[in-house]
Amino acid sequence: MSKSSDVILVCLIDYGWACPQSFFWNLNNNTAHLSESGEKYEIQEKDTQSKCKKEFILSIFNVTEHDEGTYSCHWQCKYTGSMKAAVDLKIIDEPQTGKSFKINSQCK
């Protein structure tokens, strides 16, 4: 992504019969979760047309080199362990239109 743009990461969670109990986003495997709202991040959970899928969305505003790294969405499913999916974010100096990336995952 280019500097100063906004980035939207979407974790599409297919959880089948075991509804997720909790969700959170991390950067570079830090133990501190990203803040749900503020000037830098916004986190949303949205239902989809399927009752077995949810979108867990991380918006990152005005990205800089400090925002580079591996972003991972985590969720806890009933009767299973913790699950996660990840994407690497690289920042470049060239202008680029905003894009969103979907991380498809399944809770099994």
Secondary structure in CASP SS format (residue, H / E / C, confidence):
PFRMAT SS
TARGET T0000
AUTHOR 0000-0000-0000
METHOD secondary structure of the structure
MODEL  1
M C 1.00
S E 1.00
K C 1.00
S C 1.00
S C 1.00
D C 1.00
V E 1.00
I E 1.00
L E 1.00
V E 1.00
C E 1.00
L E 1.00
I E 1.00
D E 1.00
Y C 1.00
G C 1.00
W C 1.00
A C 1.00
C C 1.00
P E 1.00
Q E 1.00
S E 1.00
F E 1.00
F E 1.00
W E 1.00
N E 1.00
L E 1.00
N C 1.00
N C 1.00
N C 1.00
T C 1.00
A C 1.00
H C 1.00
L C 1.00
S C 1.00
E C 1.00
S E 1.00
G C 1.00
E C 1.00
K C 1.00
Y E 1.00
E E 1.00
I E 1.00
Q E 1.00
E E 1.00
K E 1.00
D E 1.00
T C 1.00
Q C 1.00
S C 1.00
K C 1.00
C C 1.00
K E 1.00
K E 1.00
E E 1.00
F E 1.00
I E 1.00
L E 1.00
S E 1.00
I E 1.00
F C 1.00
N C 1.00
V C 1.00
T C 1.00
E H 1.00
H H 1.00
D H 1.00
E C 1.00
G E 1.00
T E 1.00
Y E 1.00
S E 1.00
C E 1.00
H E 1.00
W E 1.00
Q E 1.00
C E 1.00
K C 1.00
Y C 1.00
T C 1.00
G C 1.00
S E 1.00
M E 1.00
K E 1.00
A E 1.00
A E 1.00
V E 1.00
D E 1.00
L E 1.00
K C 1.00
I C 1.00
I E 1.00
D C 1.00
E C 1.00
P C 1.00
Q C 1.00
T C 1.00
G C 1.00
K C 1.00
S E 1.00
F E 1.00
K E 1.00
I E 1.00
N E 1.00
S E 1.00
Q E 1.00
C C 1.00
K C 1.00
END
